[in-house]
Amino acid sequence: MKHIIFSIIFLQFSLISCSQDTTKETFERAVKFKKDGKYQEALIEYDKVLLIKPKFVNALINRANVKSLLKDNNGAISDLNKAEKIDPSEPEIYYNRGNAEHEITMYKEAIIDYDKAVNLSSNEDYYLARGNSKKAIGLYEEAIKDYSEAISIKSNFTEAYYNRANAKQKTDDFLGAIEDYNKAIGIDPSKIESYMNRGNAKIRLQKYQEAIIDFDMCIKINPNNYLAFSNRGIANGGLKNNEKAINDYSKAIEINPNNADSYFGRAGIKHLTGDKEGECADLKKAADIGYEKAKNIYDKYCK
């Protein structure tokens, strides 16, 4: 009888061990699939893990992250709600839920979750994310404080400098923005957005020649970036280099024929050079794409 009881206990222990080994292997497989960008395969493996261990918080967080990558942010939030009930002291739950909420424009809810994450752990990514949500609803000064906090934790945080620069532009602190773009570029000289936005800030300060240098760098990094050509057209227009400006706008239109700003900008240069026919043609094209201001000018001056 004792032998039978021992056998049953041993069998149960073996099944538990086997289940744990299977869960571990499946979880590791899911992690690898996610790392390799195979999100659907990763999701299937996390589903298997959670069937065996439904209270496995890391699996819930990781599955939520995969769901967000697959644009199923509501599904991600559902997983993270479950994780919170199991372990409300885990900051990654609130950080990832905030990310999912941010993606579906639930910015105020995201900020509340980032607050919880920050209160549990002082992490640069949490401050960056909260700053992004604050920036999205126009709380630029508060966003700047969060980006600064992120930088105080990680001094070479490119994204924090870049986003702080963008927030500073929104407060008309163009010099401060340029300083931050300089730092972002010093850390990561391949980030095209830093040159683009620094060039835009320089335009606001009427530093047109310096702006052109930034847009030249954008074009060097990506010769098919229509915004760089269009923005360089603005800078050349500011320097009254009308022919160069028209060439820049024309190149932008060649790359992206559906960008109304480029037609509108070229119309402005043609107006200055007395080419009313060309001006009206460009205004009409911009209006047809949906640019209301171009339509109003066209209706007033070209009909």
N, C-alpha and C positions, 0 to 999 in steps of 0.2 A: 504493500500500500504506500509506504514511504517512497519507494522507488517511483511509483506512478505519480505521486504529488511532485516529487523532484523533477520528473520529466516534463510535467505540465508547466512548472515554474520556469524551467530552462527554455522550453519552447516559447513561452511568452516573452522572456528576456531576449531571446534570439530575434523574435519578430519586431520588438521595439528597436533593437540595435540595427536590424536590417532596414527598418523604416527611417531611422535617423541617418543612416549611410545614404539611402536613396534620396532623402531630402537634401542632404549636403551636396551630393553630386548634381542633383537637378538645379539647385540654387546656383552653384558655380557655373553650370552650363548656361543658365539664364544670364548671369553676369557677363559671361564671355559673348553671348549673342548681342547683348546691349552694347558692349564695347565695340563690337564689329559692325554696329549699325543695323543689325538684323532684329528690328524691333518686334515684328509679329512673332518671330520664333521665340524671342525672349519672353513675350507676353504669355505664350503657351506654357513655357517652362515655369514661370512664376505662378500661373494658375494651378499647375500640378503641385507645386510646393505648398500652396495655401490650402489645397484640398487635404493635405496630410497635416499641416500645422497652421490652422486658420488664425492663430494669434501670433504669428511670426512677424513682428513689427518691421524688421528690415526688409522682409519680402513685400510687405504692404507698401512701404515707402518706395522701394525700387519698382514695383509694378505701377504705382501711381506715376512715377517719373517716366516710365515707358509709355503709359497712356497719354501723358502730356506731349511726349514726342510724336505720338500718333494723332495729335490734335483732339484727343478725347479728354478734355480738361474736366468735364463734369464727372467722368468716371474716375479720374485721378482724385478729385476732391472727395468722392465717396470712399475710396480706399483710405485716404488720410483721415477722414472722420472716424473710420474703424480703428485706425492705428492710435488716434488720440485717446479713445476710450480704453485702450489696453495700456498705453504708457504716455500719460500727459506731460511727462518731464523730458521728452525727447524733442530737442529744438528743430531737428530736420523735418519733423512732421509739419510744423508751422511754416518753415521756410519753403518747403515744396508746395504746400497748400497755397501759400501766398503767391508763388510763381504761377500756379494754375489759375488762380483768381485774377492775377494781373493779365494773363493771356486772354481772358474773356471780359476784360475791361471792368472787372469788379475791384477797382483800385482801392476804395475805402476798406473793403473787407480784407484785401491783401495787406494793407498797412497794419490793420489790427493783428493779423497773423505774424507779420514781420516784427511787430512790437513784442509779441510773445517769444519769438525766436531770440531776439536781441536780449530780452530779460533773462533768458536761460543761458545764453552763450554770446560772448563778444566776438563775433566773427565778421570779417571784412565783407564776405559775400552777402550777409544778412543786411548790413548797412547799405551796400550798393543797391540791393534789390528794393529796400524800403525807399531809398532816394529816387529810384526810377518810378515807383508808384506815386510818390509825392510830386515829382516833376510832371507826371501825366495829368494830374489834376490842378496844376498851376501853383503848387506850393514850392516855388523855386528856392526861396531862402532856406526853408527847412530841408529841401533836397540837398542843397549845398552843404549844410551841416552834416548830413549823413555821409555824403561823399568824402568830406574832410575827415570824418571819423574812420572811414574805411582806409583812407590813405595813412592815417596815424598808426593803423595796425599793420598795413602792408605798404611800404613806402614806394614800391615800384609797381603799383596797381594801375595798369594802363586804362582799364575801363572806368575806374573811379576818376582819374584825371580828365578823361574824354567826356564823361557825362557831367562832371562838374563844370567843365568848359561850356557845354551846351546849356546848362542851367544858368550860368553867368551871362551868356548871350541873351537869354530871355529877360534878364534884369538890366540889359543895356550896359553891362560891364564888359565891354569888348576887349579892353586891354587885359583884364583878368582872365578872360576866356583864352586869349592868344597865349598867355603865359602857361595855362594848363594844356593847351594843344601842343605847345613846345615840349612840355614834359612828357606827354603821351607819345609824341613822335620820337623823343630821345630814348624811350623804353622800347617802342615798337615802331620802327620806321616804315614798316610795310602796311600799316593801317591807313587805307586810302581816305577813310572818312575824316581822319584828323586833319589831313591837308585840305580837304574840301571845305570843312567847316572853318578852319583857320583862314582860308581864303575869303570865305563869306564875311567873317568878322573884320578882316582887313578892308573889304569893300565898304562896310558900314563906317569905317574910320577914314574912308577915301584914300586908302593906301593901295591904289590900283595896281601899281607896278609890282609891289610885293605880293599882292593877291594873284597876279598872273603867274608868278613863280610857283605858287602853291598849286594852281590849276595845271600848270605844265607838269608838275610832279604826278598829279592824279592821272594825267594822260599817259605819262611814261609807265605808270603801274598798270593802267588799263586803257589802251588806246580806243576802246569802244564805249567809254563812259560819256554818255551824251550830256550829263549834268556838268561835267568839267568843261566841256566846250561851251555850253550855254552860259555858265558862270564866267568863263573867260571872256565871252562876248560882252557881258555886263561891265567887266573891268576895262576892256578895250574901249567900250563906249564911254566910260568915265574919263578915259584919257583922250577922247575924241579921235581915236584910231578907228574911224567909221568903217573903212574897208575891211580891216582885220576883224572888227566886231561882226560884220555881216558874214564873213567867211566862217567865223566860229559858230554863229547861230545856224548857218546853213549846214555845217558839219553835224551839229547836234540834231537837226531835223533829218538829215540823211540816216543817222543811226537810229533815231526814234521819231518817226513821222507823227506820232500821236501826242507829242509833248507841246501843249498850248503855250507854255511860257516862252519857248524858243521862237515861235511865230510872233508872239506879242513883242518880244524884245527886238526881233529883226524889224518889225513894223515901226518901232520907235526910232531906230537908226534910219530907216528909209524916210520917215517923216522929217528928220533933221537934214537929210540930203535932198529933200524936195521931190522924192519919188512917190507921189501920191498914189499912183496906180499900184505900185508894188506894196505900199503901206496898206492900202485897202484890201488887197488880195490876202496879205498875211493876217490882217485883223479878222477877215471873214473866216479864214482857216481856223484861227484860234477860237473864234465864236462857235464854229461848227463842232469843235471838239468839246465845247462846254464852258469856255472862259467867259463869264458874264460881263466882266469889265470890257473885254474886247468887243463883245456884242453891242454894248452901250455906245462905245466910241464909234464903231462901224455905223450903227443906225443914225448917229448924229452927224457924222462927217462924210460918209461915203455913199449914202443913198441919195 
